[in-house]
Amino acid sequence: MDKIPLETEGEESEIRFRDSFSVRYIQSAALLCRLAYAVEQEYQKAKTVTEDARLRHEAFVLNAVLSSVSFLESTVNELHADATDEEFAAADEKHGTLLRTIGRQWHNPKNFDRAPMLTKYQTILAIAGQPGFEEGDQAFVNVRELIEIRNHLLHYTREWVVIHHRRSPGREPESTSDHFERMLARKFAINPLAAENVPFFPDKCLGHGCAEWAILNCVIFVDEFYRRLGLPVPYEGIRDELLTR
């Protein structure tokens, strides 16, 4: 809701409200991650899982991953919107000057909208006179790989996946499952609900381990981004709600 009418002395007034969907997204991701963890814990005890529980688990993990990347995207978009709209009345003089600088130096919304997500983060740091993330920075690498997962899920195209087939390097195209397994296999625990003879992606990849990895790395990355800017993170007040298990 953008406007809430308020009657004062016979006249109608309005309160302007600016939402923060980045906070909603990371809260949602953490909640879904905890729900996926609960399903996996029940499976570990019973050694069996109903089809309904399996479906719920899949929904929890998929949407935790998607919400994590939505958190990344909305965070930088909200910061830019506040800077260009000069909506930072609550900031002190130092923070207000920084946001004003960002808004004035990157005021073209079309140019901003067309930029890749991680380019937005790097450009804002450059405008602020702060070092950007190195290509080999682990948090940067992890969120870049997470964004790749999200993009594949959103723009999914079907392909054949052959199980227990040895590829000849350089002679056969790498499948999506092979690509993600090579990139992610050692980064988090695989989905315990997945059968043995299934591809790494999506079956073994998309479990609580992946969702937790997504959330933790998104928060680490955004924490570091705001630390370099010298600004308070917008989700500081709800950190205790971001547990992943």
Backbone as JSON, one array per atom type, in Angstrom:
{
  "sequence": "MDKIPLETEGEESEIRFRDSFSVRYIQSAALLCRLAYAVEQEYQKAKTVTEDARLRHEAFVLNAVLSSVSFLESTVNELHADATDEEFAAADEKHGTLLRTIGRQWHNPKNFDRAPMLTKYQTILAIAGQPGFEEGDQAFVNVRELIEIRNHLLHYTREWVVIHHRRSPGREPESTSDHFERMLARKFAINPLAAENVPFFPDKCLGHGCAEWAILNCVIFVDEFYRRLGLPVPYEGIRDELLTR",
  "N": [[0.86, -1.18, 0.0], [0.69, 2.12, -0.97], [-0.2, 4.63, -0.12], [-1.63, 5.9, 2.82], [-4.52, 7.18, 3.93], [-5.06, 9.84, 6.23], [-7.02, 11.45, 8.52], [-6.99, 14.76, 9.52], [-7.98, 17.36, 11.47], [-10.3, 17.82, 9.93], [-9.31, 17.81, 7.38], [-7.95, 15.95, 4.66], [-5.11, 14.0, 4.85], [-2.0, 12.46, 3.91], [0.09, 9.57, 4.27], [3.22, 8.76, 3.2], [4.63, 5.75, 2.07], [7.35, 3.54, 1.99], [8.28, 0.53, 0.87], [10.26, -2.42, 1.68], [11.23, -4.84, -0.09], [13.43, -6.44, -0.24], [14.06, -7.27, 2.36], [11.8, -8.8, 2.93], [12.15, -10.86, 1.08], [14.54, -12.17, 1.94], [13.8, -12.99, 4.47], [11.73, -14.75, 3.78], [13.18, -16.66, 2.3], [14.83, -17.75, 4.32], [12.9, -18.86, 6.06], [11.71, -20.81, 4.37], [13.93, -22.4, 3.96], [14.34, -23.45, 6.52], [12.03, -24.98, 6.74], [12.48, -26.89, 4.75], [14.66, -28.16, 5.86], [13.46, -29.35, 8.08], [11.87, -31.3, 6.87], [13.86, -32.96, 5.8], [15.08, -33.8, 8.16], [13.03, -35.33, 9.31], [12.96, -37.35, 7.42], [15.47, -38.5, 7.81], [15.07, -39.7, 10.26], [12.87, -41.48, 9.86], [13.57, -42.81, 7.55], [12.12, -42.91, 5.29], [9.93, -41.24, 2.98], [6.98, -39.44, 2.3], [5.12, -38.86, -0.74], [3.87, -36.4, -0.73], [5.37, -35.0, 1.2], [7.81, -35.01, -0.09], [7.22, -33.41, -2.3], [6.6, -30.99, -1.03], [9.08, -30.43, 0.11], [10.65, -30.04, -2.18], [9.4, -27.74, -3.2], [9.93, -25.93, -1.13], [12.77, -25.75, -1.22], [13.33, -24.93, -3.9], [12.04, -22.4, -3.95], [13.32, -21.09, -1.88], [15.88, -20.77, -2.94], [15.27, -19.16, -5.21], [14.18, -16.92, -3.9], [16.39, -16.04, -2.49], [18.09, -15.0, -4.47], [16.41, -13.04, -5.44], [16.43, -11.4, -3.23], [19.09, -10.44, -3.37], [18.9, -8.96, -5.75], [16.8, -7.1, -5.3], [17.85, -5.71, -3.15], [20.05, -4.14, -4.12], [18.67, -2.69, -6.03], [16.83, -1.25, -4.47], [18.55, 0.34, -2.94], [19.67, 1.95, -4.94], [17.34, 3.2, -5.86], [16.56, 4.69, -3.59], [18.74, 6.4, -3.5], [18.59, 7.83, -5.96], [16.07, 8.97, -5.77], [16.44, 10.55, -3.64], [15.67, 9.76, -1.07], [16.46, 9.6, 1.81], [16.17, 10.57, 4.37], [16.48, 9.7, 6.98], [19.11, 9.13, 7.22], [22.42, 9.91, 8.42], [24.56, 12.85, 8.07], [26.93, 12.09, 6.73], [26.23, 9.61, 5.53], [24.08, 10.46, 3.99], [25.37, 12.17, 2.17], [26.92, 10.32, 0.75], [24.91, 8.68, -0.45], [23.66, 10.61, -1.99], [25.68, 11.21, -3.78], [25.89, 8.76, -5.16], [23.33, 8.7, -6.34], [23.44, 10.95, -8.02], [25.54, 10.4, -9.76], [24.77, 8.09, -11.04], [22.21, 8.37, -12.36], [20.61, 7.67, -14.43], [17.92, 5.78, -15.05], [17.27, 3.83, -16.99], [19.73, 2.97, -17.93], [20.7, 1.89, -15.57], [18.82, -0.17, -15.08], [19.37, -1.91, -17.19], [21.82, -2.94, -16.62], [23.78, -5.79, -15.62], [23.15, -7.68, -12.61], [25.33, -8.04, -10.72], [27.11, -6.22, -11.75], [25.87, -3.86, -11.06], [26.28, -3.76, -8.29], [29.11, -3.61, -8.24], [29.57, -1.23, -9.64], [28.34, 0.72, -8.06], [29.99, 0.59, -5.8], [32.34, 1.52, -6.96], [31.6, 4.15, -7.64], [31.3, 5.13, -5.09], [33.9, 5.26, -4.38], [35.12, 3.03, -3.36], [36.77, -0.18, -3.08], [36.0, -2.68, -5.5], [34.54, -6.02, -5.65], [36.84, -8.66, -5.93], [37.43, -10.89, -8.69], [38.06, -13.44, -7.85], [37.16, -13.52, -5.27], [35.63, -15.31, -2.69], [32.96, -15.04, -1.76], [31.88, -13.49, -3.81], [32.22, -15.21, -6.0], [30.54, -17.31, -5.2], [27.94, -16.12, -5.09], [27.7, -15.43, -7.73], [27.61, -17.94, -8.94], [25.29, -18.87, -7.75], [23.41, -17.11, -8.89], [23.58, -18.04, -11.46], [22.39, -20.57, -11.18], [19.78, -19.74, -10.5], [19.07, -18.36, -12.86], [19.08, -20.45, -14.69], [16.97, -22.0, -13.71], [14.81, -20.25, -14.05], [14.8, -19.84, -16.79], [14.52, -22.28, -17.98], [15.3, -24.97, -20.18], [14.54, -28.01, -21.8], [16.58, -30.97, -21.77], [18.48, -33.88, -22.75], [19.72, -36.14, -20.34], [22.25, -38.31, -19.55], [22.76, -41.04, -17.5], [25.48, -42.4, -15.62], [27.41, -42.31, -17.66], [30.4, -42.06, -19.33], [31.93, -39.22, -20.34], [33.74, -38.12, -23.2], [36.31, -35.99, -22.92], [36.19, -32.84, -24.48], [34.96, -33.84, -26.72], [32.25, -34.3, -26.45], [29.33, -32.36, -25.72], [28.99, -30.64, -22.62], [26.6, -31.48, -20.23], [23.92, -29.73, -18.52], [23.62, -30.72, -15.93], [26.13, -31.96, -15.55], [27.75, -29.69, -15.66], [26.89, -28.13, -13.42], [27.46, -29.95, -11.41], [30.23, -30.16, -11.54], [30.84, -27.58, -10.77], [29.63, -27.2, -8.25], [29.65, -29.42, -6.56], [31.22, -29.85, -4.21], [30.48, -27.91, -2.48], [28.29, -27.89, -0.77], [26.11, -29.99, 1.24], [24.57, -32.75, -0.38], [21.19, -33.35, -1.57], [19.47, -35.36, 0.6], [17.15, -36.74, 0.03], [17.21, -37.5, -2.55], [17.35, -40.04, -5.03], [19.81, -42.62, -5.74], [20.58, -43.12, -8.43], [20.26, -40.72, -10.06], [20.48, -37.54, -11.8], [22.97, -35.07, -10.83], [22.09, -32.42, -10.94], [18.74, -31.48, -11.36], [18.21, -32.96, -9.06], [20.0, -34.04, -6.94], [21.28, -31.75, -6.23], [19.44, -29.74, -5.37], [18.66, -29.39, -2.41], [18.31, -29.0, 1.19], [20.93, -28.25, 1.85], [21.84, -26.77, -0.39], [20.02, -24.62, -0.38], [20.6, -23.45, 2.09], [23.3, -22.75, 1.72], [22.92, -20.85, -0.31], [21.5, -18.76, 1.01], [23.24, -18.04, 3.16], [25.53, -17.19, 1.78], [24.53, -15.08, 0.26], [23.87, -13.24, 2.29], [26.41, -12.85, 3.46], [27.72, -11.65, 1.28], [26.18, -9.28, 0.81], [26.43, -8.08, 3.31], [29.19, -7.47, 3.27], [29.28, -5.72, 1.1], [27.76, -3.51, 2.06], [29.36, -2.91, 4.24], [31.68, -1.97, 2.99], [30.66, 0.34, 1.85], [30.08, 1.69, 4.1], [27.57, 1.86, 5.21], [24.55, 1.13, 7.07], [23.11, -2.15, 7.08], [19.96, -3.0, 5.57], [18.53, -5.02, 6.82], [19.26, -5.4, 9.42], [17.78, -5.38, 11.79], [16.36, -7.75, 11.72], [17.97, -9.97, 11.81], [17.99, -12.16, 13.56], [15.95, -13.64, 12.6], [16.84, -15.01, 10.46], [17.73, -17.61, 10.58], [18.76, -20.81, 9.37], [18.16, -23.38, 9.95]],
  "CA": [[0.0, 0.0, 0.0], [1.56, 3.28, -1.11], [-0.7, 5.79, 0.59], [-2.6, 5.61, 3.87], [-5.14, 8.47, 4.27], [-5.14, 10.16, 7.65], [-7.81, 12.65, 8.7], [-6.47, 15.69, 10.53], [-8.71, 18.61, 11.55], [-11.24, 17.97, 8.83], [-8.65, 17.75, 6.1], [-7.39, 14.64, 4.38], [-3.67, 14.02, 4.66], [-1.53, 11.14, 3.47], [1.39, 9.12, 4.73], [3.93, 8.06, 2.14], [5.22, 4.53, 2.61], [8.33, 2.94, 1.09], [8.47, -0.84, 1.33], [11.57, -3.03, 1.47], [11.01, -6.24, -0.45], [14.65, -7.22, 0.0], [13.92, -7.88, 3.68], [10.78, -9.85, 2.81], [12.71, -11.99, 0.34], [15.51, -12.95, 2.71], [13.02, -13.65, 5.52], [11.04, -15.88, 3.14], [14.18, -17.68, 1.97], [15.24, -18.42, 5.56], [11.78, -19.68, 6.53], [11.59, -21.96, 3.48], [15.09, -23.24, 4.22], [14.08, -24.18, 7.77], [11.0, -25.98, 6.46], [13.13, -27.97, 4.0], [15.49, -28.87, 6.83], [12.57, -30.17, 8.9], [11.5, -32.48, 6.07], [15.03, -33.83, 5.73], [15.28, -34.39, 9.47], [12.04, -36.39, 9.45], [13.39, -38.44, 6.55], [16.61, -39.16, 8.45], [14.55, -40.54, 11.35], [11.97, -42.53, 9.38], [14.19, -43.46, 6.39], [11.15, -42.92, 4.19], [9.3, -39.93, 2.82], [5.77, -39.51, 1.49], [5.18, -38.04, -1.95], [3.5, -35.04, -0.35], [6.53, -34.39, 1.87], [8.83, -34.8, -1.12], [6.81, -32.26, -3.1], [6.77, -29.8, -0.19], [10.53, -30.2, 0.22], [11.09, -29.47, -3.45], [8.88, -26.38, -3.27], [10.67, -25.12, -0.15], [14.14, -25.51, -1.68], [13.28, -24.12, -5.11], [11.66, -21.02, -3.67], [14.38, -20.49, -1.05], [16.93, -20.36, -3.88], [14.77, -18.03, -5.99], [14.02, -15.76, -3.02], [17.72, -15.56, -2.14], [18.58, -14.14, -5.56], [15.53, -11.88, -5.44], [16.97, -10.55, -2.17], [20.26, -9.76, -3.92], [18.5, -8.0, -6.78], [16.01, -6.01, -4.73], [18.7, -4.92, -2.26], [20.78, -3.12, -4.87], [17.68, -1.83, -6.68], [16.27, -0.34, -3.46], [19.57, 1.32, -2.61], [19.75, 2.89, -6.06], [16.1, 3.99, -5.88], [16.65, 5.66, -2.51], [19.75, 7.4, -3.85], [18.13, 8.69, -7.05], [14.89, 9.7, -5.31], [16.86, 11.32, -2.47], [14.84, 9.34, 0.05], [17.35, 9.13, 2.87], [16.04, 11.55, 5.45], [16.9, 9.13, 8.26], [20.55, 8.95, 7.22], [23.17, 11.06, 8.94], [25.11, 13.69, 7.0], [27.9, 11.32, 5.96], [25.51, 8.64, 4.7], [23.3, 11.22, 3.02], [26.28, 12.64, 1.13], [27.28, 9.16, -0.08], [23.76, 8.3, -1.27], [23.45, 11.69, -2.97], [26.72, 11.02, -4.8], [25.48, 7.61, -5.98], [22.17, 9.1, -7.13], [23.78, 11.93, -9.06], [26.45, 9.84, -10.75], [24.11, 7.02, -11.8], [20.82, 8.79, -12.28], [19.87, 7.16, -15.6], [17.28, 4.52, -14.63], [17.33, 2.83, -18.05], [21.08, 2.44, -17.9], [20.79, 1.06, -14.36], [17.99, -1.37, -15.24], [19.97, -2.82, -18.17], [23.1, -3.49, -16.12], [23.7, -7.05, -14.87], [23.01, -7.45, -11.17], [26.6, -7.87, -10.02], [27.69, -4.97, -12.24], [25.28, -2.78, -10.27], [27.01, -3.72, -7.02], [30.47, -3.16, -8.47], [29.56, 0.17, -10.08], [28.03, 1.56, -6.89], [31.21, 0.65, -4.99], [33.28, 2.39, -7.66], [31.11, 5.53, -7.47], [31.56, 5.5, -3.69], [35.34, 5.3, -4.16], [35.5, 1.85, -2.59], [37.2, -1.28, -3.95], [34.99, -3.66, -5.87], [34.85, -7.41, -5.33], [37.76, -9.34, -6.85], [36.79, -12.02, -9.37], [38.3, -14.66, -7.09], [36.58, -13.42, -3.93], [34.77, -16.48, -2.56], [31.56, -14.63, -1.69], [31.51, -13.04, -5.15], [32.11, -16.42, -6.82], [29.37, -18.08, -4.78], [26.68, -15.49, -5.52], [27.65, -15.51, -9.19], [27.15, -19.29, -9.25], [23.89, -18.92, -7.34], [22.64, -16.42, -9.92], [23.53, -18.95, -12.62], [21.35, -21.55, -10.88], [18.48, -19.06, -10.61], [18.8, -18.08, -14.27], [18.74, -21.71, -15.36], [15.63, -22.4, -13.27], [13.8, -19.35, -14.63], [14.81, -19.92, -18.26], [14.79, -23.7, -18.18], [15.01, -25.67, -21.43], [14.72, -29.45, -21.58], [17.71, -31.61, -22.44], [18.72, -35.27, -22.36], [20.8, -36.38, -19.39], [22.58, -39.73, -19.54], [23.33, -41.44, -16.22], [26.6, -43.35, -15.66], [28.02, -42.29, -18.99], [31.67, -41.35, -19.3], [32.1, -38.31, -21.47], [35.09, -37.94, -23.73], [36.58, -34.55, -22.85], [36.4, -32.15, -25.74], [34.25, -34.47, -27.83], [30.82, -34.25, -26.23], [28.95, -31.17, -24.96], [28.74, -30.84, -21.2], [25.2, -31.27, -19.87], [23.72, -28.8, -17.41], [23.9, -31.44, -14.69], [27.59, -32.09, -15.44], [28.29, -28.35, -15.4], [26.63, -27.74, -12.04], [28.16, -30.87, -10.51], [31.64, -29.74, -11.54], [30.94, -26.27, -10.12], [29.03, -27.1, -6.92], [29.58, -30.7, -5.82], [31.91, -29.83, -2.92], [30.15, -26.66, -1.77], [27.25, -28.11, 0.23], [25.61, -31.36, 1.3], [23.57, -33.04, -1.41], [19.84, -33.62, -1.12], [19.38, -36.75, 1.06], [15.93, -37.37, -0.48], [17.43, -37.88, -3.95], [17.77, -41.42, -5.26], [21.23, -42.73, -6.12], [20.78, -43.07, -9.88], [19.63, -39.53, -10.65], [21.5, -36.52, -12.09], [23.29, -34.14, -9.75], [21.15, -31.29, -11.04], [18.43, -30.76, -10.13], [17.8, -33.84, -7.96], [20.91, -34.09, -5.8], [21.72, -30.39, -5.91], [18.44, -28.89, -4.74], [18.24, -29.81, -1.07], [18.53, -27.98, 2.22], [22.3, -27.78, 1.77], [21.92, -25.73, -1.42], [19.25, -23.46, 0.09], [21.36, -22.82, 3.18], [24.46, -22.14, 1.06], [22.45, -19.66, -1.03], [21.16, -17.7, 1.96], [24.43, -17.61, 3.9], [26.43, -16.45, 0.9], [23.89, -13.8, -0.07], [24.02, -12.34, 3.44], [27.83, -12.51, 3.55], [28.03, -10.74, 0.18], [25.55, -7.99, 1.04], [27.1, -7.52, 4.49], [30.47, -6.91, 2.86], [28.96, -4.58, 0.24], [27.38, -2.38, 2.9], [30.52, -2.55, 5.05], [32.56, -1.13, 2.17], [30.0, 1.63, 1.68], [29.96, 2.34, 5.4], [26.14, 2.06, 5.46], [23.92, 0.02, 7.81], [22.32, -3.03, 6.21], [18.52, -2.79, 5.81], [17.93, -6.15, 7.52], [19.93, -5.58, 10.7], [16.8, -5.62, 12.84], [15.7, -9.07, 11.64], [18.98, -11.01, 11.65], [17.66, -13.35, 14.33], [14.94, -14.39, 11.84], [17.47, -15.57, 9.27], [18.27, -18.94, 10.84], [18.53, -21.7, 8.24], [17.8, -24.73, 10.42]],
  "C": [[0.89, 1.23, 0.0], [1.11, 4.46, -0.28], [-1.74, 5.38, 1.61], [-3.24, 6.94, 4.26], [-5.26, 8.64, 5.78], [-5.89, 11.47, 7.81], [-7.22, 13.5, 9.82], [-7.23, 17.01, 10.41], [-9.58, 18.85, 10.32], [-10.61, 17.91, 7.46], [-8.06, 16.34, 5.9], [-5.9, 14.79, 4.12], [-3.25, 12.63, 4.19], [-0.16, 10.86, 4.05], [2.04, 8.36, 3.58], [4.7, 6.88, 2.76], [6.14, 3.91, 1.57], [8.67, 1.55, 1.62], [9.9, -1.31, 1.06], [11.37, -4.51, 1.18], [12.27, -7.08, -0.25], [14.57, -7.94, 1.34], [12.9, -9.01, 3.62], [11.35, -11.1, 2.12], [13.66, -12.83, 1.19], [14.82, -13.62, 3.91], [12.33, -14.89, 4.96], [12.01, -17.01, 2.84], [14.59, -18.46, 3.21], [14.13, -19.33, 6.1], [11.65, -20.94, 5.69], [12.75, -22.94, 3.69], [14.87, -24.07, 5.49], [13.03, -25.26, 7.55], [11.58, -27.16, 5.69], [13.99, -28.82, 4.94], [14.64, -29.81, 7.69], [12.14, -31.44, 8.16], [12.66, -33.46, 6.02], [15.32, -34.51, 7.06], [14.29, -35.53, 9.72], [12.42, -37.6, 8.61], [14.54, -39.23, 7.19], [16.15, -40.09, 9.57], [13.77, -41.73, 10.81], [12.55, -43.35, 8.24], [13.2, -43.67, 5.25], [10.5, -41.55, 4.13], [8.07, -40.08, 1.92], [5.94, -38.62, 0.25], [4.8, -36.6, -1.66], [4.67, -34.31, 0.31], [7.63, -34.1, 0.86], [8.5, -33.57, -1.96], [6.98, -30.96, -2.31], [8.24, -29.43, -0.07], [11.06, -29.54, -1.04], [10.64, -28.01, -3.58], [9.64, -25.45, -2.32], [12.05, -24.76, -0.69], [14.16, -24.61, -2.91], [13.02, -22.65, -4.78], [12.62, -20.33, -2.7], [15.51, -19.98, -1.94], [16.49, -19.13, -4.67], [14.65, -16.77, -5.13], [15.37, -15.19, -2.61], [18.25, -14.61, -3.21], [17.7, -12.9, -5.7], [15.95, -10.88, -4.37], [18.17, -9.76, -2.68], [19.84, -8.64, -4.88], [17.74, -6.82, -6.19], [16.84, -5.14, -3.81], [19.4, -3.8, -3.02], [19.82, -2.17, -5.58], [17.09, -0.82, -5.7], [17.28, 0.73, -3.07], [19.67, 2.38, -3.7], [18.52, 3.79, -6.11], [16.12, 5.06, -4.78], [17.63, 6.78, -2.85], [19.24, 8.36, -4.92], [16.9, 9.51, -6.67], [15.19, 10.62, -4.13], [15.94, 11.06, -1.27], [15.73, 8.75, 1.13], [17.36, 10.13, 4.01], [16.57, 11.02, 6.77], [18.41, 8.98, 8.34], [21.25, 10.16, 7.84], [23.83, 11.78, 7.76], [26.09, 12.92, 6.11], [27.21, 10.35, 5.02], [24.7, 9.34, 3.62], [24.15, 11.72, 1.87], [26.66, 11.51, 0.19], [26.12, 8.78, -1.0], [23.48, 9.36, -2.34], [24.45, 11.57, -4.12], [26.35, 9.88, -5.74], [24.32, 8.0, -6.9], [22.52, 10.03, -8.27], [24.66, 11.33, -10.14], [25.86, 8.68, -11.54], [22.6, 7.27, -11.74], [19.96, 8.25, -13.43], [19.24, 5.82, -15.27], [17.33, 3.44, -15.71], [18.7, 2.18, -18.08], [21.26, 1.51, -16.71], [20.04, -0.24, -14.56], [18.63, -2.38, -16.18], [21.24, -3.48, -17.67], [22.88, -4.83, -15.44], [23.75, -6.78, -13.38], [24.34, -7.18, -10.48], [27.35, -6.63, -10.5], [27.14, -3.79, -11.46], [26.02, -2.63, -8.94], [28.41, -3.13, -7.22], [30.52, -1.68, -8.84], [29.27, 1.11, -8.92], [29.25, 1.67, -5.98], [32.22, 1.59, -5.64], [32.88, 3.86, -7.51], [31.43, 6.03, -6.06], [33.05, 5.58, -3.39], [35.86, 4.14, -3.35], [35.91, 0.72, -3.54], [36.05, -2.24, -4.25], [35.41, -5.06, -5.45], [35.8, -7.98, -6.38], [37.04, -10.54, -7.46], [36.96, -13.32, -8.59], [37.77, -14.62, -5.67], [35.52, -14.5, -3.77], [33.29, -16.11, -2.49], [31.05, -14.2, -3.05], [31.3, -14.24, -6.07], [30.83, -17.18, -6.49], [28.06, -17.43, -5.23], [26.57, -15.5, -7.04], [27.15, -16.89, -9.62], [25.69, -19.47, -8.86], [22.99, -18.25, -8.38], [22.53, -17.29, -11.16], [22.48, -20.04, -12.4], [19.97, -20.93, -11.08], [18.11, -18.83, -12.08], [18.41, -19.35, -15.02], [17.32, -22.16, -14.98], [14.55, -21.55, -13.92], [13.7, -19.48, -16.14], [15.09, -21.36, -18.7], [14.41, -24.18, -19.58], [15.34, -27.14, -21.23], [15.93, -29.96, -22.35], [17.8, -33.05, -21.96], [19.89, -35.31, -21.38], [21.02, -37.89, -19.32], [23.29, -40.06, -18.23], [24.42, -42.48, -16.42], [27.21, -43.46, -17.05], [29.31, -41.48, -18.91], [31.84, -40.51, -20.55], [33.55, -38.34, -21.92], [35.37, -36.45, -23.75], [36.87, -33.94, -24.21], [35.62, -32.7, -26.9], [32.74, -34.4, -27.68], [30.48, -32.99, -25.43], [28.64, -31.52, -23.52], [27.27, -30.57, -20.91], [25.12, -30.26, -18.73], [24.04, -29.46, -16.09], [25.4, -31.6, -14.48], [28.22, -30.76, -15.05], [28.1, -27.96, -13.93], [27.34, -28.67, -11.05], [29.64, -30.47, -10.42], [31.82, -28.46, -10.72], [30.59, -26.32, -8.63], [29.18, -28.32, -6.03], [30.2, -30.65, -4.43], [31.5, -28.64, -2.06], [29.08, -26.84, -0.69], [26.8, -29.57, 0.19], [24.54, -31.59, 0.24], [22.23, -33.38, -0.76], [19.71, -35.09, -0.68], [18.14, -37.48, 0.54], [16.12, -37.89, -1.91], [17.87, -39.35, -4.03], [19.21, -41.45, -5.76], [21.43, -42.52, -7.61], [20.0, -41.93, -10.53], [20.73, -38.5, -10.91], [21.78, -35.66, -10.86], [22.33, -32.96, -9.76], [19.94, -31.7, -11.87], [18.33, -31.63, -8.88], [18.71, -33.79, -6.74], [21.32, -32.69, -5.33], [20.71, -29.66, -5.02], [17.88, -29.51, -3.46], [18.48, -28.69, -0.09], [19.94, -27.41, 2.15], [22.47, -26.64, 0.78], [21.2, -24.47, -0.96], [20.01, -22.71, 1.17], [22.58, -22.1, 2.62], [24.06, -20.85, 0.35], [22.22, -18.5, -0.06], [22.4, -17.15, 2.66], [25.34, -16.77, 3.02], [25.84, -15.12, 0.44], [24.07, -12.8, 1.06], [25.47, -11.92, 3.61], [28.2, -11.46, 2.51], [27.45, -9.35, 0.44], [26.11, -7.3, 2.28], [28.39, -6.8, 4.09], [30.27, -5.68, 1.97], [28.63, -3.35, 1.07], [28.54, -1.96, 3.81], [31.46, -1.64, 4.27], [31.96, 0.25, 1.94], [29.95, 2.41, 3.0], [28.52, 2.65, 5.76], [25.59, 0.89, 6.28], [23.09, -0.84, 6.86], [20.84, -2.88, 6.55], [17.86, -3.89, 6.63], [18.54, -6.38, 8.9], [18.96, -5.97, 11.8], [16.15, -6.99, 12.83], [16.71, -10.21, 11.45], [18.64, -12.31, 12.38], [16.56, -14.16, 13.67], [15.53, -15.12, 10.65], [18.16, -16.9, 9.54], [17.88, -19.88, 9.7], [18.21, -23.13, 8.64], [17.29, -24.67, 11.85]]
}
